[in-house]
Amino acid sequence: MNKVIFGSTKDSDMHYAVKTPVTSSFFYLETRGKKYALLDKVDFSIIPKNLRIKSVPLNPFSEEAKKLRLKTSDRNKLAYYIFKRYGLMGRKVQIPIHFPLDMADFLRRKGAKLVPAFPFFPERAVKTKEEIRYIKESLAHTKMAFRIIENILRRSRIRKNKIYYQNKILTSEFLKQEAEKALIEKGMFDLLGMIISTEKQTAIPHHIGFGPILPHQPIVCDIFPRHRASGYFSDMTRTYVKGRPSPEIQTMYAAVLRAQNAAIKKIRSGVSAKEIYDITANVILKNGYHIGDYGFIHGLGHGVGLDIHEKPSLKANSEDILETGNIITIEPGLYYSRLGGIRLEDMILVTKTSFQNLTNHPKKLVIP
């Protein structure tokens, strides 16, 4: 199948295709067994030669396209000219779902047969040895950020229903700041924003958290930064209590941990993602909790790579099958507005007969 992408390597599919940062928008083509990158002169020769992608100067194409008497933008004229030049008009061409709409509409009016595809590169779900190394490196720095948070909580003191660190009230903002500083020093950046929430905030899974961290209440820390050099994400969650958690919170935590362990033990190549979700859901139900609008209210996990959410998807209606080389999250949680929330998340490498827990970081609810 012919393929066309337009954009910069901020687009993860483009990054995957050319393996190197390109900040300007350009065209990437796969047709008749060959690969082409049509690049502006400021980016020409930037793509590694070992990728067997032919770099083509874009400027001559742009000059010719501007001569076309078509009522549309210059970039749409350029796309049309490229499609004509490479014999793509009238042939089926896969495009990513984020392909520019105006460009797609114009090309279709001119006879292009565009087929939106998701995932655009299905092979992204199976990581190469190099990609696994990149993700492990990203995750190592993320674990470092968690150790910093744990150390701050450990050294903090509780006074009159507040937590103090170095004689100042400990806040979500401060913990994020300290974690982010450490990540930046390691070449990581918090592209999407981390979650450090407390008390009732934790009942909302994606509540980013703000204000004072409260003692004896859940603290959900979910950090998912990207490595600046490689572009690969990592994703990890832990839940803590500074002080004495209530019996209800302790029981919830134990149930989430049991559910996560049960799911991870069944991971191997060839198992359906839905089966892993169902194992988790059954443990949650057997422990007396709920699934749906409250309790366990989200999917179990997802692939991680150049995007924070990739294939495979581990949820109730997933049709995905786990394959050797998948890197997935396993992140069960329980959420109740009266109590707060508990979530634990590890990154798992799927192997032929088993799994490897890449996170391998302690899970301890109570920090005294």
C-alpha positions in Angstrom: 0.0 0.0 0.0 1.2 3.5 -0.8 1.7 5.8 2.2 2.0 9.6 2.5 2.6 11.7 5.6 2.9 15.5 5.7 4.3 17.3 8.8 7.3 17.5 11.0 8.7 14.9 13.4 6.5 16.3 16.1 4.2 13.8 14.5 5.1 10.4 16.0 4.4 8.5 12.8 6.8 10.8 10.9 9.4 10.4 13.7 9.1 6.7 13.5 9.6 6.8 9.7 12.7 9.0 9.6 14.2 8.4 13.0 15.7 11.9 13.4 14.3 15.3 14.4 13.1 17.5 11.5 11.3 20.7 12.7 10.0 21.8 9.3 7.0 20.2 7.6 7.8 17.9 4.7 6.4 15.0 2.7 7.2 11.4 3.4 6.2 8.8 0.7 6.3 5.0 0.4 5.4 3.9 -3.1 6.5 1.0 -5.4 8.7 -0.4 -2.7 10.7 2.8 -2.2 10.8 5.5 0.4 11.1 9.2 -0.2 11.5 12.3 2.0 10.8 15.5 0.2 12.7 18.1 2.2 13.3 21.8 2.2 16.9 22.9 1.6 17.4 23.8 5.2 16.7 20.2 6.2 18.2 18.4 3.2 20.6 15.5 4.0 19.5 15.4 7.6 18.0 11.9 7.4 20.4 9.0 8.1 21.5 7.2 4.9 21.2 3.8 6.5 17.4 4.1 6.5 17.3 3.7 2.7 15.1 6.8 2.4 15.8 8.8 -0.7 16.0 12.5 0.2 14.5 14.7 -2.6 14.9 18.5 -2.7 11.4 20.0 -2.2 12.1 23.5 -3.5 12.0 22.7 -7.2 8.7 21.0 -6.6 7.4 24.0 -4.8 8.3 26.4 -7.6 6.5 24.2 -10.2 3.5 23.8 -8.0 3.0 27.5 -7.6 2.5 27.8 -11.4 -0.6 25.6 -11.2 -3.8 27.5 -11.8 -5.7 26.0 -8.9 -7.8 27.9 -6.3 -6.2 26.5 -3.2 -3.2 27.1 -0.8 0.3 26.7 -2.0 0.8 23.6 0.2 -2.2 22.0 -1.3 -0.9 22.7 -4.8 2.4 21.2 -3.7 0.7 18.0 -2.5 -1.2 17.7 -5.8 2.0 18.2 -7.8 3.7 15.5 -5.7 0.9 13.1 -6.1 0.9 13.6 -9.9 4.7 13.4 -10.1 4.9 10.1 -8.2 1.9 8.5 -9.9 -0.3 8.4 -6.9 -3.5 10.0 -8.3 -6.2 7.3 -8.8 -4.3 4.8 -6.6 -5.1 4.0 -3.0 -2.9 5.9 -0.6 -2.9 5.5 3.1 -2.7 8.7 5.2 -2.5 9.1 9.0 -5.7 10.2 10.8 -4.1 13.6 11.5 -3.4 14.3 7.9 -4.4 18.0 7.2 -8.1 18.0 6.4 -8.0 20.8 3.8 -5.3 19.0 1.9 -7.1 15.7 2.0 -10.4 17.3 0.8 -8.6 19.1 -2.1 -6.7 15.9 -3.1 -9.9 13.9 -3.1 -11.6 16.5 -5.3 -8.8 16.0 -7.7 -9.2 12.3 -7.8 -6.9 11.0 -5.0 -8.1 7.8 -3.3 -7.0 8.5 0.3 -7.5 5.8 3.0 -7.1 7.0 6.6 -5.3 4.4 8.6 -4.9 3.9 12.4 -2.5 2.7 13.4 -0.5 4.1 10.4 2.5 1.9 11.2 1.1 -1.2 12.9 4.6 -2.4 13.5 5.1 0.4 16.0 3.4 -1.9 18.6 6.3 -4.3 18.5 9.5 -2.6 19.8 12.9 -3.3 18.4 15.9 -3.9 20.7 16.9 -0.2 20.2 13.4 1.0 21.1 13.4 -1.2 24.2 16.7 0.4 25.2 15.3 3.9 24.7 12.2 3.1 26.8 14.3 1.5 29.6 16.4 4.6 29.7 13.4 6.9 29.9 11.9 4.8 32.6 15.1 4.8 34.7 14.9 8.6 34.9 11.2 8.4 35.8 12.0 6.1 38.7 14.6 8.6 39.8 11.8 11.2 40.0 9.7 8.9 42.2 12.7 8.3 44.5 12.9 12.1 45.0 9.2 12.3 45.8 9.4 9.4 48.2 12.5 10.9 49.9 10.7 14.3 50.4 7.7 12.6 51.8 9.9 10.5 54.1 11.7 13.6 55.4 8.5 15.6 55.9 6.7 16.0 59.2 3.0 16.1 60.1 1.7 19.0 62.2 -1.9 19.8 62.7 -3.3 18.1 59.7 -0.6 19.6 57.4 2.6 18.1 56.0 5.7 20.3 56.4 8.9 19.9 54.4 11.8 22.1 55.5 9.4 24.1 57.6 7.1 24.9 54.7 3.7 23.3 53.9 4.3 20.6 51.3 2.3 21.1 48.1 1.6 19.3 44.9 3.2 22.1 43.1 6.5 21.7 45.0 6.7 18.0 44.4 6.1 18.5 40.7 8.7 21.2 40.6 11.3 18.9 42.3 10.5 16.0 40.1 10.6 18.1 37.0 13.9 19.7 37.8 15.5 16.3 38.2 13.9 15.0 35.0 15.2 18.0 33.0 18.7 17.4 34.2 18.5 13.9 32.7 17.2 15.1 29.3 13.6 14.4 30.0 10.7 16.8 29.6 7.2 16.8 31.1 5.4 17.2 27.8 1.9 16.3 28.9 2.0 17.3 32.6 2.4 15.0 35.6 -0.3 14.1 38.1 0.3 14.5 41.8 -3.1 14.7 43.5 -4.2 14.2 47.1 -7.3 13.3 49.1 -10.6 13.7 47.1 -8.7 14.9 44.0 -7.4 11.3 43.7 -11.0 10.1 43.0 -10.7 11.7 39.6 -8.1 9.6 37.7 -6.7 12.5 35.6 -7.0 15.2 38.2 -3.5 16.9 37.9 -3.6 17.9 41.6 -2.9 21.2 43.3 -2.5 22.7 46.8 -1.3 21.2 50.1 -0.6 17.5 50.3 -2.7 16.2 53.1 -1.6 13.6 55.7 -3.4 10.3 56.2 -4.9 10.6 52.7 -4.1 9.0 49.3 -1.4 10.7 47.2 -1.5 9.6 43.6 1.7 10.2 41.6 1.5 9.5 37.8 4.6 10.6 35.9 4.9 10.1 32.1 7.7 12.2 30.6 9.4 11.9 27.3 13.1 11.6 26.6 14.2 14.6 24.6 16.9 12.8 22.5 15.1 9.6 21.6 11.5 10.8 21.8 10.3 7.8 23.8 7.9 8.0 26.7 7.8 6.1 30.0 4.8 5.9 32.3 4.6 5.0 36.0 2.2 5.5 38.9 2.4 5.0 42.6 0.0 5.8 45.4 1.3 6.8 48.9 -0.1 7.9 52.2 2.0 10.1 54.5 0.9 9.1 58.0 -1.8 6.6 58.9 -4.2 5.5 56.1 -7.7 4.5 57.1 -8.6 0.8 57.0 -10.7 1.4 53.9 -7.8 2.9 52.0 -5.5 0.0 53.1 -8.1 -2.5 51.9 -8.5 -0.7 48.5 -4.8 -0.6 48.0 -4.4 -4.3 48.7 -7.2 -5.1 46.2 -5.5 -2.9 43.5 -2.2 -4.6 44.1 -3.7 -8.1 43.9 -5.5 -7.1 40.7 -2.3 -5.8 39.2 -0.2 -8.9 40.2 -2.9 -11.2 38.8 -2.9 -9.4 35.5 0.9 -9.3 35.1 1.3 -13.0 35.9 -0.8 -13.9 32.9 1.0 -11.7 30.3 2.7 -13.5 27.4 2.7 -13.4 23.7 -0.5 -14.7 22.1 -2.8 -13.8 25.0 -5.7 -11.4 24.2 -5.6 -8.0 25.8 -9.2 -8.5 26.8 -8.3 -11.6 28.7 -5.8 -9.6 30.8 -8.4 -6.9 31.5 -11.0 -9.6 32.5 -8.6 -11.1 35.0 -8.1 -7.8 36.6 -11.8 -7.0 36.6 -12.6 -10.4 38.3 -10.1 -9.7 41.1 -11.7 -6.3 41.6 -15.2 -7.8 41.8 -14.2 -10.6 44.1 -12.7 -8.1 46.5 -16.1 -6.4 46.8 -15.5 -3.4 44.5 -17.2 -2.1 41.4 -16.6 -1.7 37.7 -18.2 1.0 35.6 -19.2 4.5 36.8 -17.3 4.1 40.0 -14.7 1.7 41.4 -12.6 0.5 38.4 -13.6 3.0 35.8 -10.9 3.0 33.1 -9.0 0.6 30.9 -6.2 -1.6 32.3 -3.4 -0.3 30.2 -1.9 0.7 26.8 1.2 0.5 24.7 3.9 3.1 25.2 6.5 4.4 22.7 6.8 7.6 20.7 3.2 8.3 22.0 2.1 7.9 25.5 -0.9 5.8 24.3 -0.2 3.3 21.6 -1.4 -0.1 20.6 -2.1 -2.6 22.1 -5.0 -1.4 24.2 -6.0 -3.4 27.3 -9.7 -2.7 27.9 -13.0 -4.5 28.1 -13.7 -4.4 24.4 -10.2 -4.7 23.0 -9.5 -7.0 20.1 -5.8 -6.7 20.4 -3.5 -9.7 20.9 -0.3 -9.4 22.8 2.9 -9.9 20.8 6.5 -10.4 21.8 8.1 -7.0 21.9 5.0 -5.1 23.1 5.7 -2.7 25.9 2.5 -2.1 27.9 1.3 -0.5 31.1 -0.7 -2.4 33.7 -2.5 0.2 35.8 -5.6 -0.9 37.7 -7.2 1.6 40.0 -10.2 2.2 42.3 -11.9 5.5 42.7 -14.7 6.6 45.1 -15.6 10.2 45.7 -16.0 9.6 49.5 -12.6 8.0 49.9 -10.4 9.0 47.0 -8.5 6.9 44.6 -5.7 4.3 44.4 -3.7 3.5 41.2 -0.6 1.4 40.6 1.1 1.3 37.2 4.1 -0.7 35.9 5.5 -1.0 32.4 5.7 -4.6 31.1 7.7 -6.0 28.2 5.8 -8.9 26.6 8.0 -11.9 25.8 7.3 -15.2 24.0 6.5 -17.2 27.1 6.3 -14.7 29.8 7.0 -11.0 30.7 9.6 -8.7 32.1 8.6 -6.0 34.6 10.6 -3.0 33.4 9.5 -0.8 36.3 10.6 -3.0 39.1 10.1 -0.3 41.7 8.8 -0.9 45.3 5.1 -0.5 46.0 4.6 0.7 49.5 1.5 2.6 50.5 2.6 4.0 53.8 5.5 6.5 54.2 5.8 7.1 57.9 
